Every structure is written in structure tokens, then in C-alpha cells.
């Protein structure tokens, strides 16, 4: 059992430099992870032309990497209990960048897809462990702001990875573009290693005890509040991905008639996600995680309603509000799972992120049926139903779950072993 206690003699001033390094390092980790993961999304037409594959097959470098990432995340939290948080994140970033570089250089389709799938596995070591590292090393009063900056790095990386690939490919070709981004992210990995302080509060669990890991996961699923928390990323991320998946079909159709380059500018809405995630993190430290999660879901609902409009500016405003709401809810919920996970935070984080990526895959695909058979109105109705479920989960957590960031006396958080 982890019986370590954080030292109380260290002043806030003495902790400030280390906290600053942690926040910058985790921002770099988030940027590198999501720029590597989503860098191939704008390149799918290039893959189809160069390799002679169908449009559906051209998505394999992205879809397989995401699927492998989801599986790796589920396991990486448990592995980090044995290998350590910092070391696993460092190895993951370097290996993923090298595999992405290999994908840019490999001439054969199968080899390139395999390299991308392996890079997804390697990347799993970052998101599964980052929240746990922050929960262990950052004081509770500053945890929300630190997680918010990490999530902001995710958003910035995802946005820059997509936009830069399109620009660089136009000038230098997709292979040079992908190689350049991989080298840049490799440099970020080196900076991450140099900046991130060693863990002070991590207690290594020797050996790999499968029974222990299964018991920890089962304990989290029997927790009175964690399953409700896991439902929120599944629902909100699913809605968020669905809108970005299919809004291009609507905006490029006869109603608005936008070009692909104009539609691509929609990804600039991620800038609002970067800002809102940082603001949400600081707000959750002040007002509590529950109210901030609920506010984020409510913002998503308002954004979805606005996308029903037939005025382009209003539709774009709706997408921006949805983006803000998603990052607000995800930032606060991410910090909450780190605090509520008890002694086995790595296992709680892996379940949270598994739900996050499964929601992206399952809901993102299912919503396509509504778009195909009922148009945008049917997709919005489906999304609003899911957001209502997310609001129910958020409200239940807000009213009943312990939140040590909320004003008032601290509650004792049940651990996985206590159920």
C-alpha cells in the first residue's frame, strides 16, 4: 500500500520553480502526443493517390494508431505502477517520434501503416500517465491549473499537427512534411526529459501482478462515483468528434458551398479550447470540479443548438462554443479523476482515457448513420441526447461526489480497495 505523505515543510516559493517546470514539460508532452497522432489526418488523399488505396483504406494510418493508443492507454497506467511515471513518458515520446519518422520514410503501404500503429502503442504511455504524475506531484490547490495547461497542449498539438501538415505538404510533399514534424516532436521529447523533475511521491510496486491490476480496475468500476466520471468523456468526446467529422459535409454542401481550405480553418477553433482548458483548470481549483464540468457540458449543449442555424456565422459560433465546452469539461474531469482515483490513480486514469477514446470511436462512427439518414438535424438530436446523459452524470457528481477542490471540509476519498 502506498503510504507516502507529501512533505509539508516545503514552502510555496521553493516549490514554484519545480511546478513551473512540470507545467511546461507536460504542455510539451501534450503537444507532441497529439501532433504526432493527428498529423496524418490531412494526408489521407495523398495516401490514396500515392499508394493506390481506397478512401476508406487511406484512413488506416490514423484509425489504427488511435485504436492502438486506446488499448495502450488501458495498459500503460498499470505498467507505470512498476516502471515509474517519468521514465515511461520519456520512452513513449521518443519512440513514437522515431516510429512516425520511419512512417514518413517507408515506401510500402503495409510497412507505413504498421509503423503508425506501433506509434499509437508507444504514445499510450503519455496520456495514461500524465494525469497521474500531476496528481502525485502537484498540490491539490494547483492541480486544476496544471491539468488545464496539459489539456491545452493537447489541443494546440492537435491543431498545429493538422494545419502544418497541409501547409508543408503543399510546398514540400507529405513525406518531408511528416518527417519534419517527427523531428520537431523528437526535439520536444528531449526538452520534456530535461524539464520534468523526477517523481518525489511515486512508490514503485515491484513485479507485475495481474491479479492486483484486475482488482484495482474492478474496484474503480465498483466505486460509487468513478463510473459516472468515466461516462462524461465517453459522451462529450463522442459528440465533439462527431461534429468535426461531419460538419465538413454540411459546410461543403449546397447550403454553404465552402471550399476545403475554408472548411479547414474550422480547426482554428481549437485556439479557444487551449484558452478555455487553462481557465477551466484554474476555475475548478477555486469553485470545485463539479460545477465546472457541468458548465462545460451546458456550453456544449448551447453550441449544438446554434449549429442548427442556416447562417454561417452562427454555425461557426456554435462550433466554437462546443469546442470551449468540451475542453472545459474534459480539463476539470481529468483533474477530478486524478484526485478521486485513490491509491491506484494509474488504473483510474487508464479507465478514464479508455472511455475517452472509445467514445471518440464508437459515437463518432454511430453519428454518421444519423447524418446519412436524417441530415444535420438528426445528428444534432442524437448529440443533444448524449449531452443530456452527460449532464445527468455531471450533476450527480457535483451534488454527491467528494471534491477536495470544492470549498468546505475535505472528504475522505474511497480507494479502489475500499470499493
C-alpha positions as CSV (number, residue, x, y, z in Angstrom):
1,X,0.0,0.0,0.0
2,X,1.2,3.5,-0.9
3,X,1.7,5.2,2.5
4,X,3.8,8.1,1.3
5,X,2.8,11.5,2.5
6,X,3.7,14.7,0.7
7,X,6.2,16.8,2.6
8,X,4.6,19.8,4.3
9,X,7.8,21.7,5.1
10,X,8.5,22.8,1.6
11,X,7.2,26.4,1.0
12,X,5.2,27.5,-1.9
13,X,8.1,29.7,-3.1
14,X,10.5,26.7,-3.0
15,X,8.0,24.6,-4.9
16,X,7.3,27.3,-7.6
17,X,10.3,26.6,-9.9
18,X,9.6,22.8,-9.9
19,X,5.9,23.4,-10.5
20,X,6.7,25.7,-13.4
21,X,9.0,23.1,-15.0
22,X,6.3,20.4,-14.5
23,X,3.6,22.5,-16.2
24,X,5.9,23.4,-19.2
25,X,7.1,19.8,-19.6
26,X,3.6,18.4,-19.6
27,X,2.5,21.1,-22.1
28,X,5.2,19.8,-24.4
29,X,4.1,16.2,-23.8
30,X,0.5,17.0,-24.7
31,X,1.6,19.0,-27.8
32,X,3.9,16.2,-29.1
33,X,1.4,13.4,-28.4
34,X,-1.5,14.9,-30.3
35,X,0.5,16.5,-33.1
36,X,2.1,13.0,-33.8
37,X,-1.3,11.2,-33.5
38,X,-3.3,13.5,-35.8
39,X,-0.6,14.7,-38.2
40,X,-1.7,12.2,-40.9
41,X,-5.4,13.3,-40.9
42,X,-4.9,15.9,-43.7
43,X,-2.7,13.5,-45.7
44,X,-5.4,10.8,-46.4
45,X,-6.0,12.0,-50.0
46,X,-2.2,11.9,-50.5
47,X,-2.1,8.3,-49.3
48,X,-4.9,7.3,-51.6
49,X,-3.2,8.8,-54.6
50,X,0.4,7.6,-53.9
51,X,-0.4,4.1,-52.7
52,X,-3.5,3.5,-54.9
53,X,-5.8,2.6,-52.0
54,X,-9.4,3.5,-51.4
55,X,-10.5,6.5,-49.3
56,X,-11.6,4.1,-46.5
57,X,-8.3,2.3,-46.5
58,X,-6.4,5.6,-46.6
59,X,-7.6,6.3,-43.0
60,X,-5.9,3.2,-41.6
61,X,-2.7,5.2,-40.6
62,X,-4.9,7.3,-38.3
63,X,-7.6,4.9,-37.2
64,X,-5.2,2.1,-36.3
65,X,-3.0,4.5,-34.4
66,X,-6.0,5.7,-32.4
67,X,-7.2,2.2,-31.8
68,X,-3.8,1.1,-30.6
69,X,-3.5,4.2,-28.5
70,X,-6.7,3.3,-26.7
71,X,-5.5,-0.2,-25.9
72,X,-2.1,1.0,-24.8
73,X,-3.6,3.6,-22.5
74,X,-5.5,0.9,-20.7
75,X,-2.3,-1.0,-20.0
76,X,0.1,1.9,-19.6
77,X,-1.4,3.1,-16.3
78,X,-0.8,-0.3,-14.7
79,X,2.7,-0.6,-16.2
80,X,3.6,2.8,-14.8
81,X,3.0,1.4,-11.3
82,X,6.1,-0.8,-11.8
83,X,8.3,1.3,-14.1
84,X,7.6,4.8,-12.9
85,X,5.7,7.7,-14.4
86,X,8.6,9.9,-15.7
87,X,10.6,7.2,-17.4
88,X,7.6,5.7,-19.2
89,X,6.5,9.1,-20.6
90,X,10.0,9.8,-21.8
91,X,10.4,6.5,-23.6
92,X,7.0,6.8,-25.1
93,X,7.6,10.2,-26.6
94,X,10.9,9.4,-28.1
95,X,9.8,6.0,-29.5
96,X,6.6,7.5,-31.0
97,X,8.5,10.3,-32.7
98,X,11.0,7.8,-34.2
99,X,8.2,5.5,-35.4
100,X,6.4,8.4,-37.0
101,X,9.7,9.4,-38.7
102,X,10.0,5.8,-40.0
103,X,6.5,6.0,-41.4
104,X,7.5,9.1,-43.4
105,X,10.4,7.2,-45.0
106,X,8.9,3.7,-45.6
107,X,8.0,3.2,-49.3
108,X,5.4,0.4,-48.8
109,X,1.9,0.9,-47.7
110,X,1.8,-2.1,-45.2
111,X,5.0,-1.1,-43.6
112,X,3.9,2.6,-43.2
113,X,0.6,1.5,-41.7
114,X,2.4,-0.8,-39.3
115,X,4.8,2.0,-38.2
116,X,1.8,4.2,-37.5
117,X,0.1,1.5,-35.5
118,X,3.2,1.0,-33.4
119,X,3.5,4.7,-32.8
120,X,0.0,4.7,-31.4
121,X,1.0,1.9,-29.0
122,X,4.1,4.0,-28.0
123,X,2.0,7.1,-27.4
124,X,-0.2,5.4,-24.9
125,X,2.4,5.9,-22.3
126,X,1.9,9.7,-22.2
127,X,-1.8,10.4,-21.7
128,X,-2.3,7.4,-19.4
129,X,0.4,8.6,-17.0
130,X,0.5,12.4,-17.3
131,X,-2.6,13.0,-15.2
132,X,-1.4,10.5,-12.5
133,X,2.0,12.2,-12.4
134,X,0.3,15.6,-12.0
135,X,-2.0,14.3,-9.2
136,X,1.0,12.9,-7.3
137,X,3.4,15.8,-7.8
138,X,1.3,18.9,-7.9
139,X,-0.5,20.3,-4.8
140,X,-4.3,19.9,-4.9
141,X,-4.8,23.7,-4.9
142,X,-2.8,24.0,-8.1
143,X,-3.7,20.7,-9.8
144,X,-6.6,22.1,-11.9
145,X,-4.4,24.8,-13.5
146,X,-1.6,22.2,-14.3
147,X,-4.0,19.8,-15.9
148,X,-5.6,22.6,-17.8
149,X,-2.3,23.6,-19.3
150,X,-1.6,19.9,-20.2
151,X,-5.0,19.7,-21.9
152,X,-4.3,23.0,-23.7
153,X,-1.1,21.4,-25.0
154,X,-3.2,18.5,-26.4
155,X,-5.5,21.0,-28.2
156,X,-2.6,23.0,-29.5
157,X,-0.7,20.0,-30.8
158,X,-3.8,18.5,-32.4
159,X,-4.5,21.8,-34.2
160,X,-0.9,22.6,-35.3
161,X,-0.3,19.0,-36.4
162,X,-3.3,19.1,-38.7
163,X,-2.8,22.7,-40.1
164,X,1.0,22.4,-40.5
165,X,0.8,19.2,-42.4
166,X,-1.5,20.8,-45.0
167,X,0.8,23.8,-45.5
168,X,4.1,21.9,-45.6
169,X,2.7,19.2,-47.9
170,X,1.7,21.9,-50.5
171,X,5.3,23.1,-50.5
172,X,7.5,20.1,-49.9
173,X,5.4,16.9,-50.2
174,X,3.8,14.8,-47.5
175,X,6.9,12.7,-46.7
176,X,9.1,15.8,-46.0
177,X,6.2,17.3,-44.0
178,X,5.7,14.3,-41.8
179,X,9.5,13.8,-41.3
180,X,9.9,17.5,-40.3
181,X,7.1,17.3,-37.7
182,X,8.5,14.0,-36.4
183,X,12.0,15.6,-35.9
184,X,10.4,18.6,-34.2
185,X,8.5,16.4,-31.8
186,X,11.6,14.4,-31.1
187,X,13.2,17.7,-30.0
188,X,10.2,18.4,-27.8
189,X,10.7,14.9,-26.2
190,X,14.3,15.9,-25.4
191,X,13.1,19.1,-23.9
192,X,10.5,17.2,-21.9
193,X,13.2,14.9,-20.4
194,X,15.4,17.9,-19.4
195,X,12.5,19.9,-17.8
196,X,10.4,17.3,-16.0
197,X,11.6,16.8,-12.4
198,X,11.9,13.2,-11.1
199,X,8.9,11.9,-9.2
200,X,9.0,12.7,-5.4
201,X,5.9,10.9,-4.3
202,X,5.8,7.8,-6.5
203,X,6.1,4.5,-4.8
204,X,7.2,1.7,-7.1
205,X,5.3,-1.6,-6.9
206,X,7.8,-4.4,-7.7
207,X,6.8,-7.1,-10.2
208,X,3.8,-7.3,-12.4
209,X,0.9,-8.7,-10.5
210,X,-2.0,-9.3,-12.9
211,X,-4.4,-10.1,-10.1
212,X,-3.5,-6.8,-8.4
213,X,-4.2,-4.8,-11.6
214,X,-7.5,-6.6,-12.3
215,X,-8.6,-6.0,-8.7
216,X,-7.7,-2.3,-9.0
217,X,-9.7,-1.9,-12.2
218,X,-12.6,-3.8,-10.8
219,X,-12.5,-1.7,-7.6
220,X,-12.7,1.5,-9.7
221,X,-15.7,0.2,-11.6
222,X,-17.4,-0.6,-8.3
223,X,-16.6,2.9,-7.0
224,X,-19.8,4.9,-6.2
225,X,-18.7,7.9,-8.4
226,X,-15.9,7.0,-10.8
227,X,-18.2,5.2,-13.3
228,X,-20.2,8.4,-13.6
229,X,-17.0,10.3,-14.2
230,X,-15.9,7.8,-16.8
231,X,-19.2,8.3,-18.7
232,X,-18.6,12.0,-19.2
233,X,-15.5,11.7,-21.6
234,X,-17.2,8.9,-23.5
235,X,-20.3,11.1,-24.2
236,X,-18.7,14.5,-24.6
237,X,-15.7,13.4,-26.6
238,X,-18.1,11.4,-28.8
239,X,-20.2,14.4,-29.6
240,X,-17.2,16.6,-30.1
241,X,-15.6,14.2,-32.7
242,X,-18.9,13.7,-34.4
243,X,-19.3,17.4,-35.1
244,X,-15.8,17.7,-36.5
245,X,-16.2,14.5,-38.5
246,X,-19.4,15.6,-40.4
247,X,-19.5,19.4,-40.3
248,X,-17.3,19.4,-43.4
249,X,-20.0,17.5,-45.4
250,X,-22.6,20.1,-44.5
251,X,-20.4,23.2,-44.9
252,X,-19.1,21.9,-48.2
253,X,-22.6,21.1,-49.5
254,X,-25.1,23.2,-51.4
255,X,-26.3,25.0,-48.2
256,X,-23.0,26.9,-47.7
257,X,-20.7,25.7,-50.5
258,X,-17.4,26.3,-48.7
259,X,-14.1,25.1,-50.2
260,X,-11.9,22.5,-48.4
261,X,-9.4,25.2,-47.4
262,X,-12.2,27.3,-45.9
263,X,-13.5,24.3,-44.0
264,X,-10.0,23.5,-42.7
265,X,-10.0,26.8,-41.0
266,X,-12.6,25.4,-38.6
267,X,-9.7,23.7,-36.7
268,X,-8.7,27.2,-35.6
269,X,-11.5,26.8,-33.1
270,X,-9.0,24.7,-31.1
271,X,-7.4,28.0,-30.1
272,X,-10.5,28.6,-27.9
273,X,-10.0,25.1,-26.5
274,X,-6.5,26.0,-25.4
275,X,-7.5,29.1,-23.6
276,X,-10.7,27.6,-22.1
277,X,-8.9,24.5,-20.7
278,X,-6.4,26.6,-18.8
279,X,-9.2,28.9,-17.5
280,X,-11.3,25.8,-16.5
281,X,-8.4,24.3,-14.7
282,X,-7.9,27.4,-12.5
283,X,-11.7,27.8,-12.0
284,X,-12.0,24.2,-10.9
285,X,-9.4,24.9,-8.2
286,X,-11.5,27.8,-7.0
287,X,-15.1,26.7,-7.4
288,X,-14.7,22.9,-7.5
289,X,-14.6,20.4,-10.3
290,X,-18.3,19.5,-10.3
291,X,-19.7,23.0,-11.2
292,X,-17.0,23.4,-13.9
293,X,-17.8,20.1,-15.5
294,X,-21.5,20.9,-15.5
295,X,-20.8,24.3,-17.0
296,X,-18.7,22.8,-19.8
297,X,-21.5,20.3,-20.7
298,X,-24.0,23.1,-20.7
299,X,-21.8,25.1,-23.1
300,X,-21.7,22.1,-25.4
301,X,-25.5,21.9,-25.4
302,X,-25.8,25.6,-26.4
303,X,-23.2,25.2,-29.1
304,X,-25.0,22.2,-30.7
305,X,-28.3,24.1,-30.8
306,X,-26.6,27.0,-32.6
307,X,-25.2,24.7,-35.3
308,X,-28.8,24.2,-36.4
309,X,-28.9,27.7,-37.8
310,X,-28.7,28.5,-41.5
311,X,-26.4,31.5,-41.1
312,X,-22.7,30.5,-41.4
313,X,-21.5,32.9,-38.7
314,X,-24.0,31.4,-36.2
315,X,-23.0,27.8,-37.1
316,X,-19.3,28.7,-36.6
317,X,-20.1,30.3,-33.3
318,X,-21.9,27.1,-32.3
319,X,-18.8,25.0,-33.2
320,X,-16.6,27.4,-31.2
321,X,-18.9,27.1,-28.1
322,X,-18.9,23.3,-28.5
323,X,-15.1,23.3,-28.6
324,X,-14.9,25.5,-25.5
325,X,-17.4,23.4,-23.6
326,X,-15.6,20.2,-24.5
327,X,-12.3,21.4,-23.3
328,X,-13.8,22.9,-20.1
329,X,-15.5,19.6,-19.2
330,X,-12.5,17.5,-20.1
331,X,-10.0,19.6,-18.2
332,X,-12.0,19.6,-15.0
333,X,-12.9,15.9,-15.2
334,X,-9.3,15.0,-15.9
335,X,-8.2,16.7,-12.7
336,X,-11.0,15.1,-10.8
337,X,-10.2,11.5,-11.8
338,X,-6.6,12.0,-10.6
339,X,-7.9,13.1,-7.2
340,X,-10.7,10.5,-6.9
341,X,-8.6,7.6,-8.0
342,X,-7.2,7.0,-4.5
343,X,-4.0,4.9,-4.3
344,X,-4.3,3.3,-7.7
345,X,-4.6,6.5,-9.7
346,X,-2.9,4.9,-12.8
347,X,-5.7,2.4,-13.1
348,X,-8.3,5.1,-12.8
349,X,-6.6,7.3,-15.4
350,X,-6.4,4.3,-17.8
351,X,-10.1,3.7,-17.5
352,X,-10.9,7.4,-17.9
353,X,-8.9,7.6,-21.1
354,X,-10.1,4.3,-22.4
355,X,-13.7,5.7,-22.1
356,X,-12.5,8.9,-23.8
357,X,-11.1,7.2,-26.9
358,X,-13.8,4.5,-27.1
359,X,-16.3,7.4,-27.1
360,X,-14.4,9.0,-30.0
361,X,-14.5,5.8,-32.0
362,X,-18.0,4.4,-31.2
363,X,-20.0,7.7,-31.1
364,X,-18.0,9.3,-33.9
365,X,-19.0,6.3,-36.1
366,X,-22.5,5.9,-34.9
367,X,-23.4,9.6,-35.5
368,X,-22.6,9.1,-39.2
369,X,-25.7,7.0,-39.5
370,X,-27.8,9.9,-38.2
371,X,-26.2,12.3,-40.7
372,X,-26.7,9.9,-43.6
373,X,-30.3,9.1,-42.9
374,X,-31.6,12.3,-41.2
375,X,-29.2,15.1,-42.1
376,X,-27.8,17.6,-39.6
377,X,-31.0,17.9,-37.6
378,X,-30.9,14.2,-36.8
379,X,-27.2,14.3,-35.8
380,X,-27.8,17.3,-33.5
381,X,-30.8,15.4,-31.9
382,X,-28.5,12.4,-31.3
383,X,-25.8,14.6,-29.9
384,X,-28.2,16.5,-27.6
385,X,-29.5,13.2,-26.2
386,X,-25.9,12.2,-25.3
387,X,-25.2,15.6,-23.8
388,X,-28.2,15.3,-21.6
389,X,-26.9,12.0,-20.3
390,X,-23.5,13.7,-19.7
391,X,-25.3,16.5,-17.8
392,X,-27.1,14.0,-15.6
393,X,-23.7,12.3,-14.7
394,X,-22.1,15.7,-14.1
395,X,-24.9,16.9,-11.8
396,X,-24.8,13.6,-9.8
397,X,-21.1,14.0,-9.3
398,X,-21.5,17.7,-8.4
399,X,-24.1,17.0,-5.8
400,X,-22.8,13.8,-4.3
401,X,-19.1,13.1,-5.1
402,X,-16.3,14.3,-2.8
403,X,-14.3,17.1,-4.4
404,X,-11.3,18.3,-2.4
405,X,-11.1,21.4,-4.6
406,X,-14.6,22.5,-3.5
407,X,-14.9,25.0,-0.7
408,X,-15.7,23.4,2.6
409,X,-14.2,20.5,4.7
410,X,-12.3,17.8,2.8
411,X,-13.9,14.4,2.3
412,X,-12.1,11.1,2.5
413,X,-11.9,9.6,-0.9
414,X,-12.6,5.9,-1.1
415,X,-9.8,3.9,-2.6
416,X,-10.1,1.1,-5.1
417,X,-9.5,-1.4,-2.4
418,X,-12.2,0.1,-0.3
419,X,-14.7,0.0,-3.2
